[in-house]
């Protein structure tokens, strides 16, 4: 596991966010996180990111299509 950064999040993990969608893919044994709002220092901004958690590590996923939020 990587050290905790100044933001309180593990390096290489998604930023803290609200209103995100999360599902568990039982076939691949992965938790999938999409979207949400991220505080960028002065305002809330929509995040089109997709992340996967395998039980040990987060991985940012590049998708062909980005769902609308």
N, C-alpha and C positions, 0 to 999 in steps of 0.2 A: 504494500500500500504506500502511496506517495505521501509526502509531508503535507500538512495543512498550510494553505497560503494565507495571506493577510485577510482575505475576504471570508475565511472560515470554511472554504470549500476545498476539497481535495483537488490538487492540480490535475488537469486532464479530465475534469468533470464538468457537467453543465453548470452554468451560473444559477444562483438562486432565482426563482421565478414564481409567479402566481398565475392561476388560470390555465395551466398546462394540461394536456391530456396524457394519460398513461394507461397502457394495457400490458397484460402478460401474454406472451406467445408461448403456449404450453408445448407446442411442437418443437420449437427451437430452444426452449428453456431460457428465454430472454425477456426482460422488461423493456418496453419501448416507450420513450418519452418524446412528445412532440409539442412544439410551440410554447405558448405562454407569454407573459409580459415580464420584461426585465427592466430594472431601474438602471438607466445609463448615466446616472450622476445628477441629472436635473429633471428628467421626465421618464415616464414608462414607455417602453418601446416593444412592439411585437417581435417575437423571435420565431423565425421559420425553421429553426434547427430540429433535427431528429437525432436522438441519442439512444443507445442500447446499453443495458446493464446485464452482465452475465453472472452476477452473484459475487464478483470480485472486482471488476473494472468497468468503467464507463468507456464507450467508444462513440465518437461523433460519426454519424452515418450520412453519406451523400446519397440523395435520392434523385431519380430521374424527374419525378413530378413532386411539387410541393403542394400539399393540400391547402385549400383556402381556410382561413381562420375566421 
